[in-house]
Amino acid sequence: MRYLFYIFIVFLASNSFAANKTNPDIGLNTLFTYTSSTEGNSGGGETTNGFAFQEAELSISSNIDTNFRGSAIFAFENEGGEFHFVPEEVFVETLSIDSVTFRLGKFYPFFGRSNQWHTHAFPFIDANQTREQIFGEEGFNEVGLSVSYLAPTPWYLEFVAQVFNGDNERAFASGVNDDVVGVYYLKSLWDLSGDSTLEWNLSYAHGRTQLNEQNDVYNTALTYINKFSNSQKLILTSEYTQAQYVLIANEDVPGTFDSTFRTGVSSTWVQFQFLKEWWAQARYEVVSNILNASAEDTTKTSGLIAYVPSEFSAIRLQYDSIDDPAADEVEQRVILQLNLTTGFHPAHSY
Amino acid sequence: MSRLKVREFKKKGGRQLWVAYVLIPTLLLTVGFSLEARGALKVVATTTTLASFFQEVGGDRVEVKSITRKNQDPHYVEAKPSYMVILRQADLFASVGLDLEVGWIGLIQRGAKNSRIQEGQPGFFEAGNHVEVIEVPEGKVDRSQGDVHPYGNPHFHLDPMRAIKAVQAVEAKLVELDPKSKEIYLKRSKDFQKRIASKIDLWKKRVKASGVKNVITYHKSLNYFIRFFGLEKIGNIEPKPGVPPTAKHIIGLIKLMKEKKVLCILNESYFEDTAARRLQKVTGAHVEIVDVEVQSYYTELIDSLVRSIEACGKGRN
């Protein structure tokens, strides 16, 4: 039934009877990687050395009429060698209501700085820990309704109230069929000069975990952007998320039992465009058990260099050092990614 | 809370939660919104040139702002949320169209949450729909051709006659949105068109007198100007639209410039001039850094371009 709903929305967006100029914008993004990790294929983790077809995203978007806009993004994901067709986002939103936009469908909720980013738009090849640790590999992606309001202030101030089915396996899968997750989001952005801005996000989500415990998830993020010239730009971002972390008992290991602990994840990164087509980036992330001072933190340090000849292609090389106290040794990893888009490439949010 | 209690909570309170999460905030947010009393028509244009057209025709009946700054490349603009704040109260959003702003306009247009300026509404204007354009690609268009504009070259404002056509469309749009001020708009538009038309002959004479026959430009922004003034364009510094020059392309240009005796390189001010300077050093041609969007007045923009051609002709830099 849910898939019929997606197909219906895509049909609305595709406007297939219209002439060429009114056809929807269609684009295909593909990601290929080569990974080399000290953990290799035997570490039991998700790292797989060698070449991989990481993901393909097919995006379709169009104004449906004067009142609605439709957008759909379908992903062909590689999970352990098996490909899955996943409707990442399929939604309609209003165009004709002043100050307010309603959005209905399946989409990434407005939450934090990075939750709405699709894989090809991640600043690094992999997702930030602020997103992956709290919401899992696929991020926070739910079916529901949002209403966003642009306040009549001299600076940018947007407030978004959202309600979703609680289906996120990591944070909000309560097992109660009609359980809902409430999400609130505030985004404020100030122009410091014609070329520099400061953005502050504050987010709060609440629902119930799969152990039926209340889960209050907080996020705050600060982003500074300075465009020095057409070929030089600096982006500094710091994001912090706190939530319940659910550990499900392993049936094969006697003595294990379901439990949760409060986790805090911080991610700080810098992106510097030093030539028109070249970027250098660094990231430092910490995952903590915040109620247990004796528990050791997991840290991840990343460096990346990117060659971006156009907005339609990029070659990125990333190095990660992952220090997980549960692992025997620090994992060293190198990933090379080819990021290609054909057709329409919708503008990324600022 | 046990599973049983959760179910109970859901049964009793689940529906109320929808009200709490969505309906109450929506009502609170929308109740406070009311239409402000409107005085001058609020116009936001994507470029300074388009903004100047609205200012010339609208006078004090309009309040005009431009998204891009005077020397900003309108092809590549970051969709800053602060532009949405500017557009939030706009009565009219004016764009050049022809996909010039395709990389950023949609985000700020929708993000402004202003129903008046959405596509298909009277408050959205595309100047390119009212002007005959050149260089409309024939056949299949793809990205291997660079950032090609599939609907034709959008820099038509550098042809004074096409600029007059655009001004007439601006006049019609203002009359449509504010019919009470029709007489003012018609008079101001006519005066502005006359001012442009009265300078055309002199501009043409000056270009002819400069002795400059052909030019090299960085991008295709100046093609309308070049055609209008009877010049010949020998090539572009960028090999394809939006693609930075390569060593191979520059070597080819040097050969071509020597062959065609090109003495004038016009480098648009929002593109870097490193390659132009290199060409200057090797060929001895003159480099003129030129504005291609209005800095103060439209006639001054064309006048400054004519001065640059004259400077090339006189061998000055």
HADDOCK unambig.tbl for C-alpha pairs under 7 A between the chains (distance, minus, plus):
assign (segid A and resid 66 and name CA) (segid B and resid 120 and name CA) 6.79 0.50 0.50
assign (segid A and resid 95 and name CA) (segid B and resid 110 and name CA) 6.98 0.50 0.50
assign (segid A and resid 95 and name CA) (segid B and resid 115 and name CA) 6.16 0.50 0.50
assign (segid A and resid 96 and name CA) (segid B and resid 115 and name CA) 4.55 0.50 0.50
assign (segid A and resid 97 and name CA) (segid B and resid 115 and name CA) 5.88 0.50 0.50
assign (segid A and resid 98 and name CA) (segid B and resid 113 and name CA) 5.39 0.50 0.50
assign (segid A and resid 98 and name CA) (segid B and resid 114 and name CA) 4.93 0.50 0.50
assign (segid A and resid 98 and name CA) (segid B and resid 115 and name CA) 5.51 0.50 0.50
assign (segid A and resid 99 and name CA) (segid B and resid 113 and name CA) 4.78 0.50 0.50
assign (segid A and resid 99 and name CA) (segid B and resid 114 and name CA) 6.27 0.50 0.50
assign (segid A and resid 100 and name CA) (segid B and resid 113 and name CA) 6.04 0.50 0.50
assign (segid A and resid 101 and name CA) (segid B and resid 113 and name CA) 6.66 0.50 0.50
assign (segid A and resid 147 and name CA) (segid B and resid 26 and name CA) 6.95 0.50 0.50
assign (segid A and resid 149 and name CA) (segid B and resid 29 and name CA) 6.94 0.50 0.50
assign (segid A and resid 155 and name CA) (segid B and resid 82 and name CA) 6.58 0.50 0.50
assign (segid A and resid 155 and name CA) (segid B and resid 85 and name CA) 6.77 0.50 0.50
assign (segid A and resid 156 and name CA) (segid B and resid 81 and name CA) 6.20 0.50 0.50
assign (segid A and resid 156 and name CA) (segid B and resid 82 and name CA) 5.66 0.50 0.50
assign (segid A and resid 156 and name CA) (segid B and resid 85 and name CA) 5.97 0.50 0.50
assign (segid A and resid 161 and name CA) (segid B and resid 21 and name CA) 6.43 0.50 0.50
assign (segid A and resid 161 and name CA) (segid B and resid 22 and name CA) 6.30 0.50 0.50
assign (segid A and resid 162 and name CA) (segid B and resid 21 and name CA) 6.57 0.50 0.50
assign (segid A and resid 162 and name CA) (segid B and resid 22 and name CA) 6.61 0.50 0.50
assign (segid A and resid 163 and name CA) (segid B and resid 21 and name CA) 6.28 0.50 0.50
assign (segid A and resid 176 and name CA) (segid B and resid 7 and name CA) 6.89 0.50 0.50
assign (segid A and resid 179 and name CA) (segid B and resid 10 and name CA) 6.86 0.50 0.50
assign (segid A and resid 182 and name CA) (segid B and resid 21 and name CA) 6.33 0.50 0.50
assign (segid A and resid 212 and name CA) (segid B and resid 1 and name CA) 6.91 0.50 0.50
assign (segid A and resid 212 and name CA) (segid B and resid 3 and name CA) 6.58 0.50 0.50
assign (segid A and resid 213 and name CA) (segid B and resid 1 and name CA) 6.74 0.50 0.50
assign (segid A and resid 347 and name CA) (segid B and resid 103 and name CA) 5.57 0.50 0.50
assign (segid A and resid 347 and name CA) (segid B and resid 104 and name CA) 5.89 0.50 0.50
assign (segid A and resid 349 and name CA) (segid B and resid 79 and name CA) 6.81 0.50 0.50
assign (segid A and resid 350 and name CA) (segid B and resid 78 and name CA) 6.56 0.50 0.50
assign (segid A and resid 350 and name CA) (segid B and resid 79 and name CA) 5.74 0.50 0.50
assign (segid A and resid 350 and name CA) (segid B and resid 80 and name CA) 5.66 0.50 0.50
